[in-house]
């Protein structure tokens, strides 16, 4: 979890956070509830917002 926190600290605190999934057709999802179970922290998604821009796929190394 420290790795995720360190990565997020590079950005301004007021910025929105989205999850990008499916490398072939990147979808944009909002972050939902966060919970712990069996020693793992889970980040839930709160719904698809649409498709992520091509720039997102490029910066994630998916294209």
Biopython code that builds the backbone (N, CA, C, O; Angstrom):
import numpy as np
from Bio.PDB.StructureBuilder import StructureBuilder

atoms = [
    (1, "UNK", "N", (0.819, -1.184, 0.000)),
    (1, "UNK", "CA", (0.000, 0.000, 0.000)),
    (1, "UNK", "C", (0.868, 1.254, 0.000)),
    (1, "UNK", "O", (0.461, 2.284, -0.538)),
    (2, "UNK", "N", (2.036, 1.183, 0.586)),
    (2, "UNK", "CA", (2.929, 2.346, 0.611)),
    (2, "UNK", "C", (3.282, 2.789, -0.807)),
    (2, "UNK", "O", (3.442, 3.983, -1.060)),
    (3, "UNK", "N", (3.405, 1.832, -1.738)),
    (3, "UNK", "CA", (3.716, 2.181, -3.128)),
    (3, "UNK", "C", (2.612, 3.031, -3.745)),
    (3, "UNK", "O", (2.890, 4.015, -4.430)),
    (4, "UNK", "N", (1.361, 2.652, -3.502)),
    (4, "UNK", "CA", (0.230, 3.422, -4.030)),
    (4, "UNK", "C", (0.206, 4.822, -3.426)),
    (4, "UNK", "O", (0.012, 5.804, -4.141)),
    (5, "UNK", "N", (0.400, 4.913, -2.133)),
    (5, "UNK", "CA", (0.403, 6.219, -1.459)),
    (5, "UNK", "C", (1.525, 7.089, -2.005)),
    (5, "UNK", "O", (1.314, 8.272, -2.272)),
    (6, "UNK", "N", (2.710, 6.523, -2.175)),
    (6, "UNK", "CA", (3.841, 7.286, -2.722)),
    (6, "UNK", "C", (3.537, 7.785, -4.133)),
    (6, "UNK", "O", (3.848, 8.930, -4.461)),
    (7, "UNK", "N", (2.938, 6.946, -4.966)),
    (7, "UNK", "CA", (2.600, 7.360, -6.326)),
    (7, "UNK", "C", (1.582, 8.504, -6.314)),
    (7, "UNK", "O", (1.724, 9.467, -7.068)),
    (8, "UNK", "N", (0.571, 8.403, -5.473)),
    (8, "UNK", "CA", (-0.465, 9.429, -5.426)),
    (8, "UNK", "C", (0.051, 10.751, -4.890)),
    (8, "UNK", "O", (-0.496, 11.800, -5.231)),
    (9, "UNK", "N", (1.070, 10.737, -4.077)),
    (9, "UNK", "CA", (1.633, 11.979, -3.507)),
    (9, "UNK", "C", (2.265, 12.868, -4.577)),
    (9, "UNK", "O", (2.498, 14.052, -4.332)),
    (10, "UNK", "N", (2.544, 12.318, -5.754)),
    (10, "UNK", "CA", (3.140, 13.118, -6.834)),
    (10, "UNK", "C", (2.156, 14.121, -7.423)),
    (10, "UNK", "O", (2.558, 15.033, -8.144)),
    (11, "UNK", "N", (0.866, 13.958, -7.122)),
    (11, "UNK", "CA", (-0.172, 14.767, -7.735)),
    (11, "UNK", "C", (-0.810, 15.702, -6.713)),
    (11, "UNK", "O", (-0.724, 15.477, -5.505)),
    (12, "UNK", "N", (-1.449, 16.750, -7.216)),
    (12, "UNK", "CA", (-2.128, 17.710, -6.354)),
    (12, "UNK", "C", (-3.285, 17.018, -5.629)),
    (12, "UNK", "O", (-3.995, 16.224, -6.246)),
    (13, "UNK", "N", (-3.495, 17.296, -4.341)),
    (13, "UNK", "CA", (-4.529, 16.622, -3.560)),
    (13, "UNK", "C", (-5.952, 16.845, -4.068)),
    (13, "UNK", "O", (-6.827, 16.019, -3.807)),
    (14, "UNK", "N", (-6.205, 17.938, -4.784)),
    (14, "UNK", "CA", (-7.558, 18.245, -5.252)),
    (14, "UNK", "C", (-7.941, 17.501, -6.530)),
    (14, "UNK", "O", (-9.097, 17.562, -6.950)),
    (15, "UNK", "N", (-6.991, 16.796, -7.157)),
    (15, "UNK", "CA", (-7.271, 16.111, -8.417)),
    (15, "UNK", "C", (-8.203, 14.920, -8.203)),
    (15, "UNK", "O", (-8.160, 14.260, -7.164)),
    (16, "UNK", "N", (-9.049, 14.654, -9.206)),
    (16, "UNK", "CA", (-9.924, 13.486, -9.166)),
    (16, "UNK", "C", (-9.109, 12.234, -9.450)),
    (16, "UNK", "O", (-8.080, 12.294, -10.122)),
    (17, "UNK", "N", (-9.570, 11.106, -8.939)),
    (17, "UNK", "CA", (-8.911, 9.819, -9.170)),
    (17, "UNK", "C", (-9.865, 8.936, -9.954)),
    (17, "UNK", "O", (-11.046, 8.847, -9.619)),
    (18, "UNK", "N", (-9.362, 8.279, -10.999)),
    (18, "UNK", "CA", (-10.138, 7.351, -11.804)),
    (18, "UNK", "C", (-9.348, 6.060, -11.955)),
    (18, "UNK", "O", (-8.119, 6.059, -11.885)),
    (19, "UNK", "N", (-10.059, 4.974, -12.160)),
    (19, "UNK", "CA", (-9.438, 3.688, -12.464)),
    (19, "UNK", "C", (-9.546, 3.475, -13.961)),
    (19, "UNK", "O", (-10.614, 3.682, -14.537)),
    (20, "UNK", "N", (-8.468, 3.068, -14.598)),
    (20, "UNK", "CA", (-8.493, 2.711, -16.014)),
    (20, "UNK", "C", (-8.367, 1.191, -16.086)),
    (20, "UNK", "O", (-7.445, 0.609, -15.516)),
    (21, "UNK", "N", (-9.299, 0.560, -16.787)),
    (21, "UNK", "CA", (-9.270, -0.892, -16.920)),
    (21, "UNK", "C", (-9.445, -1.270, -18.381)),
    (21, "UNK", "O", (-9.868, -0.444, -19.190)),
    (22, "UNK", "N", (-9.128, -2.485, -18.719)),
    (22, "UNK", "CA", (-9.256, -3.060, -20.052)),
    (22, "UNK", "C", (-8.349, -2.367, -21.065)),
    (22, "UNK", "O", (-8.787, -1.441, -21.747)),
    (23, "UNK", "N", (-7.108, -2.793, -21.174)),
    (23, "UNK", "CA", (-6.148, -2.148, -22.072)),
    (23, "UNK", "C", (-6.601, -2.015, -23.532)),
    (23, "UNK", "O", (-6.231, -1.040, -24.187)),
    (24, "UNK", "N", (-7.372, -2.941, -24.055)),
    (24, "UNK", "CA", (-7.762, -2.849, -25.470)),
    (24, "UNK", "C", (-8.775, -1.738, -25.727)),
    (24, "UNK", "O", (-8.731, -1.091, -26.773)),
    (25, "UNK", "N", (-9.673, -1.517, -24.797)),
    (25, "UNK", "CA", (-10.648, -0.425, -24.884)),
    (25, "UNK", "C", (-10.730, 0.208, -23.505)),
    (25, "UNK", "O", (-11.671, -0.065, -22.760)),
    (26, "UNK", "N", (-9.756, 1.055, -23.146)),
    (26, "UNK", "CA", (-9.670, 1.582, -21.787)),
    (26, "UNK", "C", (-10.959, 2.273, -21.334)),
    (26, "UNK", "O", (-11.436, 3.220, -21.959)),
    (27, "UNK", "N", (-11.494, 1.776, -20.249)),
    (27, "UNK", "CA", (-12.680, 2.364, -19.661)),
    (27, "UNK", "C", (-12.281, 3.174, -18.438)),
    (27, "UNK", "O", (-11.294, 2.880, -17.764)),
    (28, "UNK", "N", (-13.075, 4.199, -18.173)),
    (28, "UNK", "CA", (-12.830, 5.089, -17.040)),
    (28, "UNK", "C", (-13.877, 4.786, -15.971)),
    (28, "UNK", "O", (-15.079, 4.861, -16.226)),
    (29, "UNK", "N", (-13.407, 4.442, -14.769)),
    (29, "UNK", "CA", (-14.295, 4.141, -13.654)),
    (29, "UNK", "C", (-13.960, 5.039, -12.466)),
    (29, "UNK", "O", (-12.797, 5.372, -12.239)),
    (30, "UNK", "N", (-14.978, 5.424, -11.720)),
    (30, "UNK", "CA", (-14.741, 6.206, -10.512)),
    (30, "UNK", "C", (-14.368, 5.260, -9.369)),
    (30, "UNK", "O", (-14.738, 4.086, -9.370)),
    (31, "UNK", "N", (-13.632, 5.794, -8.400)),
    (31, "UNK", "CA", (-13.217, 5.026, -7.237)),
    (31, "UNK", "C", (-14.370, 5.015, -6.236)),
    (31, "UNK", "O", (-14.968, 6.052, -5.947)),
    (32, "UNK", "N", (-14.668, 3.843, -5.722)),
    (32, "UNK", "CA", (-15.756, 3.702, -4.759)),
    (32, "UNK", "C", (-15.233, 3.472, -3.355)),
    (32, "UNK", "O", (-14.238, 4.063, -2.936)),
    (33, "UNK", "N", (-15.915, 2.612, -2.648)),
    (33, "UNK", "CA", (-15.546, 2.313, -1.264)),
    (33, "UNK", "C", (-14.198, 1.596, -1.199)),
    (33, "UNK", "O", (-13.803, 0.902, -2.136)),
    (34, "UNK", "N", (-13.513, 1.774, -0.097)),
    (34, "UNK", "CA", (-12.240, 1.100, 0.162)),
    (34, "UNK", "C", (-12.417, 0.301, 1.438)),
    (34, "UNK", "O", (-12.916, 0.813, 2.440)),
    (35, "UNK", "N", (-12.003, -0.966, 1.396)),
    (35, "UNK", "CA", (-12.214, -1.850, 2.543)),
    (35, "UNK", "C", (-11.040, -2.810, 2.695)),
    (35, "UNK", "O", (-10.245, -2.987, 1.772)),
    (36, "UNK", "N", (-10.944, -3.419, 3.853)),
    (36, "UNK", "CA", (-9.905, -4.424, 4.134)),
    (36, "UNK", "C", (-10.594, -5.746, 4.420)),
    (36, "UNK", "O", (-11.598, -5.804, 5.130)),
    (37, "UNK", "N", (-10.036, -6.800, 3.855)),
    (37, "UNK", "CA", (-10.517, -8.159, 4.130)),
    (37, "UNK", "C", (-9.347, -9.116, 3.967)),
    (37, "UNK", "O", (-8.637, -9.073, 2.962)),
    (38, "UNK", "N", (-9.150, -9.970, 4.945)),
    (38, "UNK", "CA", (-8.083, -10.975, 4.905)),
    (38, "UNK", "C", (-6.707, -10.382, 4.666)),
    (38, "UNK", "O", (-5.883, -10.978, 3.972)),
    (39, "UNK", "N", (-6.451, -9.212, 5.237)),
    (39, "UNK", "CA", (-5.134, -8.590, 5.115)),
    (39, "UNK", "C", (-4.877, -7.908, 3.780)),
    (39, "UNK", "O", (-3.736, -7.554, 3.485)),
    (40, "UNK", "N", (-5.908, -7.717, 2.970)),
    (40, "UNK", "CA", (-5.772, -7.055, 1.672)),
    (40, "UNK", "C", (-6.673, -5.830, 1.672)),
    (40, "UNK", "O", (-7.809, -5.889, 2.143)),
    (41, "UNK", "N", (-6.163, -4.712, 1.141)),
    (41, "UNK", "CA", (-6.974, -3.514, 0.984)),
    (41, "UNK", "C", (-7.566, -3.545, -0.421)),
    (41, "UNK", "O", (-6.844, -3.676, -1.410)),
    (42, "UNK", "N", (-8.885, -3.423, -0.492)),
    (42, "UNK", "CA", (-9.614, -3.479, -1.762)),
    (42, "UNK", "C", (-10.146, -2.093, -2.113)),
    (42, "UNK", "O", (-10.692, -1.392, -1.261)),
    (43, "UNK", "N", (-9.983, -1.709, -3.371)),
    (43, "UNK", "CA", (-10.533, -0.457, -3.878)),
    (43, "UNK", "C", (-11.702, -0.823, -4.782)),
    (43, "UNK", "O", (-11.525, -1.435, -5.835)),
    (44, "UNK", "N", (-12.883, -0.442, -4.359)),
    (44, "UNK", "CA", (-14.062, -0.725, -5.164)),
    (44, "UNK", "C", (-14.261, 0.329, -6.236)),
    (44, "UNK", "O", (-13.770, 1.451, -6.117)),
    (45, "UNK", "N", (-14.985, -0.038, -7.284)),
    (45, "UNK", "CA", (-15.292, 0.943, -8.311)),
    (45, "UNK", "C", (-16.738, 1.381, -8.139)),
    (45, "UNK", "O", (-17.583, 0.615, -7.676)),
    (46, "UNK", "N", (-17.011, 2.628, -8.521)),
    (46, "UNK", "CA", (-18.333, 3.203, -8.286)),
    (46, "UNK", "C", (-19.064, 3.514, -9.585)),
    (46, "UNK", "O", (-19.981, 4.335, -9.605)),
    (47, "UNK", "N", (-18.664, 2.867, -10.658)),
    (47, "UNK", "CA", (-19.378, 3.043, -11.923)),
    (47, "UNK", "C", (-18.494, 3.505, -13.056)),
    (47, "UNK", "O", (-17.504, 4.208, -12.850)),
    (48, "UNK", "N", (-18.865, 3.101, -14.252)),
    (48, "UNK", "CA", (-18.132, 3.511, -15.450)),
    (48, "UNK", "C", (-18.559, 4.906, -15.853)),
    (48, "UNK", "O", (-19.748, 5.223, -15.861)),
    (49, "UNK", "N", (-17.590, 5.738, -16.185)),
    (49, "UNK", "CA", (-17.849, 7.108, -16.609)),
    (49, "UNK", "C", (-17.781, 7.263, -18.118)),
    (49, "UNK", "O", (-18.205, 8.287, -18.654)),
    (50, "UNK", "N", (-17.264, 6.276, -18.799)),
    (50, "UNK", "CA", (-17.069, 6.354, -20.243)),
    (50, "UNK", "C", (-15.768, 5.654, -20.592)),
    (50, "UNK", "O", (-15.322, 4.748, -19.888)),
    (51, "UNK", "N", (-15.176, 6.086, -21.679)),
    (51, "UNK", "CA", (-13.902, 5.508, -22.112)),
    (51, "UNK", "C", (-12.787, 6.509, -21.879)),
    (51, "UNK", "O", (-12.958, 7.711, -22.083)),
    (52, "UNK", "N", (-11.654, 6.001, -21.454)),
    (52, "UNK", "CA", (-10.503, 6.865, -21.186)),
    (52, "UNK", "C", (-9.909, 7.361, -22.502)),
    (52, "UNK", "O", (-9.947, 6.641, -23.501)),
    (53, "UNK", "N", (-9.364, 8.569, -22.523)),
    (53, "UNK", "CA", (-8.727, 9.090, -23.730)),
    (53, "UNK", "C", (-7.518, 8.249, -24.140)),
    (53, "UNK", "O", (-6.911, 7.578, -23.306)),
    (54, "UNK", "N", (-7.175, 8.289, -25.420)),
    (54, "UNK", "CA", (-6.023, 7.542, -25.930)),
    (54, "UNK", "C", (-4.747, 7.880, -25.158)),
    (54, "UNK", "O", (-3.895, 7.015, -24.956)),
    (55, "UNK", "N", (-4.618, 9.118, -24.732)),
    (55, "UNK", "CA", (-3.438, 9.553, -23.985)),
    (55, "UNK", "C", (-3.255, 8.724, -22.708)),
    (55, "UNK", "O", (-2.125, 8.430, -22.318)),
    (56, "UNK", "N", (-4.355, 8.348, -22.063)),
    (56, "UNK", "CA", (-4.275, 7.543, -20.844)),
    (56, "UNK", "C", (-3.655, 6.187, -21.153)),
    (56, "UNK", "O", (-2.749, 5.744, -20.447)),
    (57, "UNK", "N", (-4.132, 5.529, -22.196)),
    (57, "UNK", "CA", (-3.590, 4.222, -22.584)),
    (57, "UNK", "C", (-2.105, 4.330, -22.920)),
    (57, "UNK", "O", (-1.320, 3.450, -22.565)),
    (58, "UNK", "N", (-1.724, 5.392, -23.596)),
    (58, "UNK", "CA", (-0.310, 5.586, -23.948)),
    (58, "UNK", "C", (0.546, 5.774, -22.703)),
    (58, "UNK", "O", (1.612, 5.169, -22.589)),
    (59, "UNK", "N", (0.095, 6.601, -21.774)),
    (59, "UNK", "CA", (0.877, 6.864, -20.562)),
    (59, "UNK", "C", (0.945, 5.669, -19.625)),
    (59, "UNK", "O", (1.888, 5.539, -18.843)),
    (60, "UNK", "N", (-0.066, 4.785, -19.702)),
    (60, "UNK", "CA", (-0.043, 3.554, -18.912)),
    (60, "UNK", "C", (0.765, 2.452, -19.602)),
    (60, "UNK", "O", (0.943, 1.368, -19.047)),
    (61, "UNK", "N", (1.252, 2.734, -20.809)),
    (61, "UNK", "CA", (2.055, 1.744, -21.535)),
    (61, "UNK", "C", (1.216, 0.663, -22.200)),
    (61, "UNK", "O", (1.724, -0.420, -22.490)),
    (62, "UNK", "N", (-0.074, 0.944, -22.450)),
    (62, "UNK", "CA", (-0.958, -0.032, -23.048)),
    (62, "UNK", "C", (-0.949, 0.058, -24.578)),
    (62, "UNK", "O", (-1.458, -0.843, -25.244)),
    (63, "UNK", "N", (-0.388, 1.115, -25.140)),
    (63, "UNK", "CA", (-0.322, 1.282, -26.601)),
    (63, "UNK", "C", (1.036, 1.728, -27.011)),
    (63, "UNK", "O", (1.288, 1.924, -28.200)),
]
sb = StructureBuilder()
sb.init_structure("model")
sb.init_model(0)
sb.init_chain("A")
sb.init_seg("    ")
for serial, (resi, resn, name, xyz) in enumerate(atoms, 1):
    if name == "N":
        sb.init_residue(resn, " ", resi, " ")
    sb.init_atom(name, np.array(xyz, "f"), 0.0, 1.0, " ", f" {name:<3s}", serial, name[0])
structure = sb.get_structure()
